[in-house]
Amino acid sequence: MPEPRTTPLTVLVVDDHEVVREGIVSSLDRRDGFHVVAQAGTVAEAIAAAKRFQPDLVVMDVRLPDGSG
């Protein structure tokens, strides 16, 4: 059996609607085990943030202004 994780999962949240994005971030920040390291509103921003922060998890909208999640 694998060792239990002792550090929170790092998360990148991607949504083109800031209100939705902030809601997801707020929900994740209240839970143990998650740490939001970056947010993005477009595919281009998401790719740059993913390269920079290398998150464990990406929570992404399916439809974005510059491409598909």
Backbone as a printed PyTorch tensor [residue, N CA C, xyz], in Angstrom:
tensor([[[  0.8370,  -1.1690,   0.0000],
         [  0.0000,   0.0000,   0.0000],
         [  0.8940,   1.2480,   0.0000]],

        [[  0.5540,   2.2500,  -0.8400],
         [  1.3720,   3.4610,  -0.8990],
         [  1.2710,   4.2730,   0.3920]],

        [[  2.3270,   5.0310,   0.6440],
         [  2.3470,   5.9290,   1.8000],
         [  1.2960,   7.0210,   1.6130]],

        [[  0.6180,   7.4200,   2.6930],
         [ -0.3360,   8.5310,   2.5600],
         [  0.3980,   9.8320,   2.2360]],

        [[ -0.2340,  10.6770,   1.4630],
         [  0.3570,  11.9550,   1.0590],
         [  0.3900,  12.8960,   2.2600]],

        [[  1.5380,  13.5040,   2.5070],
         [  1.6810,  14.4120,   3.6430],
         [  1.6280,  15.8790,   3.2290]],

        [[  1.7670,  16.1590,   1.9410],
         [  1.6930,  17.5380,   1.4610],
         [  0.4210,  17.7080,   0.6320]],

        [[ -0.1310,  18.9030,   0.6210],
         [ -1.3550,  19.1100,  -0.1680],
         [ -1.0940,  18.9990,  -1.6620]],

        [[ -2.1300,  18.6130,  -2.4010],
         [ -2.0640,  18.6250,  -3.8620],
         [ -2.0460,  20.0650,  -4.3340]],

        [[ -1.1450,  20.3830,  -5.2410],
         [ -1.1230,  21.7210,  -5.8170],
         [ -2.0980,  21.7620,  -6.9920]],

        [[ -2.8280,  22.8690,  -7.1090],
         [ -3.9210,  22.9600,  -8.0680],
         [ -3.8100,  24.2420,  -8.8990]],

        [[ -4.0760,  24.1040, -10.1860],
         [ -4.2470,  25.2220, -11.1040],
         [ -5.7240,  25.2540, -11.4780]],

        [[ -6.3770,  26.4050, -11.2850],
         [ -7.8000,  26.5550, -11.6070],
         [ -7.9230,  27.4160, -12.8630]],

        [[ -8.6420,  26.8830, -13.8820],
         [ -8.7720,  27.5770, -15.1640],
         [-10.2460,  27.7330, -15.5170]],

        [[-10.6880,  28.9840, -15.6090],
         [-12.0450,  29.2880, -16.0500],
         [-12.0540,  30.7310, -16.5420]],

        [[-12.7600,  30.9970, -17.6190],
         [-12.7700,  32.3540, -18.1620],
         [-13.7040,  33.2930, -17.4060]],

        [[-14.5220,  32.7730, -16.5320],
         [-15.4000,  33.6010, -15.7070],
         [-14.7630,  33.7700, -14.3290]],

        [[-14.3590,  34.9820, -14.0270],
         [-13.6270,  35.2370, -12.7860],
         [-14.4280,  34.8430, -11.5440]],

        [[-15.7320,  35.1010, -11.5430],
         [-16.5700,  34.7550, -10.3970],
         [-16.5610,  33.2440, -10.1520]],

        [[-16.6780,  32.4740, -11.2060],
         [-16.6450,  31.0130, -11.0940],
         [-15.2760,  30.5590, -10.5910]],

        [[-14.2340,  31.1110, -11.1910],
         [-12.8610,  30.7620, -10.8070],
         [-12.6290,  31.0440,  -9.3250]],

        [[-13.0400,  32.2390,  -8.8790],
         [-12.8530,  32.6050,  -7.4720],
         [-13.6460,  31.6830,  -6.5440]],

        [[-14.8320,  31.2790,  -6.9670],
         [-15.6330,  30.3450,  -6.1680],
         [-14.9540,  28.9950,  -6.0080]],

        [[-14.3890,  28.5000,  -7.0950],
         [-13.6770,  27.2120,  -7.0310],
         [-12.4500,  27.3400,  -6.1310]],

        [[-11.7090,  28.4190,  -6.3060],
         [-10.5100,  28.6420,  -5.4820],
         [-10.8950,  28.7210,  -4.0120]],

        [[-11.9350,  29.4630,  -3.7090],
         [-12.3900,  29.6090,  -2.3250],
         [-12.7810,  28.2560,  -1.7300]],

        [[-13.4950,  27.4520,  -2.5080],
         [-13.9040,  26.1250,  -2.0310],
         [-12.7020,  25.2250,  -1.7670]],

        [[-11.7410,  25.2580,  -2.6660],
         [-10.5550,  24.4150,  -2.4990],
         [ -9.6820,  24.8810,  -1.3370]],

        [[ -9.5780,  26.1910,  -1.1760],
         [ -8.7370,  26.7340,  -0.1070],
         [ -9.2590,  26.3730,   1.2850]],

        [[-10.5450,  26.1000,   1.3940],
         [-11.1270,  25.7360,   2.6920],
         [-10.9340,  24.2680,   3.0260]],

        [[-10.4710,  23.4920,   2.0940],
         [-10.3170,  22.0480,   2.3120],
         [ -8.8550,  21.6920,   2.5560]],

        [[ -8.6390,  20.8090,   3.5080],
         [ -7.2960,  20.2760,   3.7060],
         [ -6.9340,  19.4230,   2.5000]],

        [[ -5.6770,  19.4100,   2.1620],
         [ -5.2220,  18.5420,   1.0860],
         [ -5.0950,  19.2030,  -0.2650]],

        [[ -5.5120,  20.4750,  -0.3700],
         [ -5.4140,  21.2070,  -1.6290],
         [ -4.7570,  22.5650,  -1.4000]],

        [[ -3.9210,  22.9720,  -2.3450],
         [ -3.3000,  24.2960,  -2.3020],
         [ -3.3130,  24.8590,  -3.7200]],

        [[ -4.1230,  25.8960,  -3.9410],
         [ -4.2110,  26.5200,  -5.2650],
         [ -2.9590,  27.3600,  -5.4750]],

        [[ -2.1800,  26.9950,  -6.4930],
         [ -0.9210,  27.6990,  -6.7650],
         [ -1.0600,  28.7300,  -7.8700]],

        [[ -2.1140,  28.6300,  -8.6990],
         [ -2.2790,  29.5730,  -9.8020],
         [ -3.7030,  29.5210, -10.3310]],

        [[ -4.0660,  30.6040, -11.0260],
         [ -5.3540,  30.7100, -11.7080],
         [ -5.1080,  31.2140, -13.1210]],

        [[ -6.0120,  30.8520, -14.0290],
         [ -5.9000,  31.3200, -15.4070],
         [ -7.2950,  31.4660, -16.0000]],

        [[ -7.4080,  32.3470, -17.0060],
         [ -8.6900,  32.5740, -17.6600],
         [ -8.7280,  32.1620, -19.1150]],

        [[ -7.5750,  31.7400, -19.6470],
         [ -7.4950,  31.2960, -21.0450],
         [ -6.5920,  30.0700, -21.1360]],

        [[ -6.6550,  29.4120, -22.2770],
         [ -5.7740,  28.2630, -22.5030],
         [ -4.3090,  28.7090, -22.4760]],

        [[ -4.0170,  29.8300, -23.1260],
         [ -2.6410,  30.3380, -23.1690],
         [ -2.1150,  30.6150, -21.7580]],

        [[ -2.9370,  31.2610, -20.9210],
         [ -2.5320,  31.5150, -19.5350],
         [ -2.3580,  30.2030, -18.7640]],

        [[ -3.2380,  29.2450, -19.0210],
         [ -3.1670,  27.9550, -18.3380],
         [ -1.8790,  27.2140, -18.6820]],

        [[ -1.5000,  27.2270, -19.9450],
         [ -0.2650,  26.5510, -20.3580],
         [  0.9390,  27.2010, -19.6950]],

        [[  0.9690,  28.5320, -19.6820],
         [  2.0850,  29.2380, -19.0410],
         [  2.1370,  28.9380, -17.5470]],

        [[  0.9770,  28.9490, -16.8870],
         [  0.9270,  28.6730, -15.4460],
         [  1.3160,  27.2290, -15.1470]],

        [[  0.8760,  26.3030, -15.9810],
         [  1.2180,  24.8990, -15.7690],
         [  2.7220,  24.6780, -15.9010]],

        [[  3.3330,  25.3300, -16.8760],
         [  4.7850,  25.2170, -17.0420],
         [  5.5190,  25.8090, -15.8430]],

        [[  5.0240,  26.9480, -15.3690],
         [  5.7010,  27.6440, -14.2700],
         [  5.5220,  26.9350, -12.9290]],

        [[  4.2910,  26.5140, -12.6120],
         [  3.9870,  25.9830, -11.2890],
         [  3.9490,  24.4590, -11.2110]],

        [[  3.8290,  23.7860, -12.3470],
         [  3.7780,  22.3230, -12.4080],
         [  2.8280,  21.7360, -11.3580]],

        [[  1.5430,  22.1030, -11.4430],
         [  0.5800,  21.6340, -10.4400],
         [  0.3340,  20.1300, -10.5430]],

        [[ -0.1070,  19.5570,  -9.4240],
         [ -0.4880,  18.1420,  -9.4140],
         [ -1.8240,  17.9380, -10.1270]],

        [[ -2.6810,  18.9480, -10.0860],
         [ -4.0450,  18.8410, -10.5830],
         [ -4.4490,  20.1330, -11.2810]],

        [[ -5.1810,  20.0040, -12.3950],
         [ -5.7320,  21.1730, -13.0890],
         [ -7.2470,  21.0130, -13.1190]],

        [[ -7.9490,  22.0140, -12.5770],
         [ -9.4060,  22.0620, -12.6470],
         [ -9.7130,  23.0720, -13.7410]],

        [[-10.2820,  22.5820, -14.8770],
         [-10.3850,  23.4190, -16.0620],
         [-11.7680,  23.4030, -16.6780]],

        [[-12.2290,  24.5800, -17.0640],
         [-13.4690,  24.7340, -17.8220],
         [-13.3010,  24.0480, -19.1720]],

        [[-14.3710,  23.5170, -19.7030],
         [-14.2980,  22.8330, -20.9980],
         [-14.2160,  23.8240, -22.1550]],

        [[-14.9680,  24.9320, -22.0560],
         [-14.9760,  25.9360, -23.1260],
         [-14.3130,  27.2100, -22.6600]],

        [[-13.2570,  27.5750, -23.3580],
         [-12.5160,  28.8070, -23.0600],
         [-12.4480,  29.6520, -24.3230]],

        [[-12.2240,  30.9480, -24.1920],
         [-12.2660,  31.8220, -25.3660],
         [-11.2430,  31.4750, -26.4560]],

        [[-10.1240,  30.8950, -26.0690],
         [ -9.0680,  30.6130, -27.0550],
         [ -8.8310,  29.1150, -27.2730]],

        [[ -9.7850,  28.2880, -26.8700],
         [ -9.6300,  26.8590, -27.1060],
         [-10.4920,  26.0410, -26.1630]],

        [[-10.2810,  24.7490, -26.2070],
         [-11.0630,  23.8180, -25.4050],
         [-10.2210,  23.2750, -24.2630]],

        [[-10.8550,  23.2080, -23.1030],
         [-10.1750,  22.6410, -21.9450],
         [-10.0460,  21.1510, -22.0720]]])
